[in-house]
């Protein structure tokens, strides 16, 4: 975790309106007629500079939790190769929300774009999202989007291809605290 924070420090050092979390939530859902696969990771580190829009995430792959231990084992060993590729990351910008808007309660439409690196392969990502400011100043950012495992070099053997969706639905939710 210290390494993750150290990697994110350049973003923090140049920022003015900074927000961060160490317990962000990313989940994914794969739906097929054969079976549904769901996983959650509540240990996502993220830093967001609301002044510039710069945003970064770091995700430990082994921190994804599945309902079935065997699914988690296959995910880490056979597909994600998490010993070789221990992290996923995102680096980009969040547009459409200003630092000034974060001073008052409301829900704001946002656009996120950048580069998502999974399994050592970086791919561009664009997604709509929302930033919600609650009474009292709590800031939550969320976005839903789909990814294709093959786009990130993740090989799925033919005999289980029907068990895993071609597009995996990803949900991101960050409860930020002002730094």
C-alpha positions, 0 to 999 in steps of 0.5 A: 500500500505504501508503494501505491501511495508513493506512486500517486504522490506526484499527482498529490503534490501538484494538486490544490483541491485533492480528494483520496480514498484507500477503500474505494469499491470496484465490482464486476459482473459476468452474466451468461446462461451458464452462470453469473460471476460476481466479485468485489474489491473494497481496497481500491486506492484513488486520488482525484485532483478536482482542480485539474481533473486528474484522477488515478486508481490502483487496484490489487487483483488478489483483493477481489473477493468471490462467493466461491473460493474456487472461482477466486482461485481460477480468476487469480491463477488462470485468467488474471495471472495475479502473481505476474500482474498484481495490479490494475490501474487507471490514469486519466481525467474526470471532466464536467465537475469543478472544484467550486461545485464540490462546495455545495450539495448536489449530483453532477454528471461527469465524463471520465477518460483515460487509460485502464491497465489490466493484465499488463495491457493498457486500453483507452476507456471513456465512461459517463459517471456522477459525482455526488456531494452530500450535505456535510461535504462527503464526495462520492464518484461513481461510474459503470462501464464494460470491458472485454477480457480479450482486449487486455490479453486475458485468455479464456479457454474454449471449454469455459468460454460460455461461462464467462461473458464477452463483456464484463460489467464494471462498477466503480464507487469511490467515497472520497475524503478531502486531503 
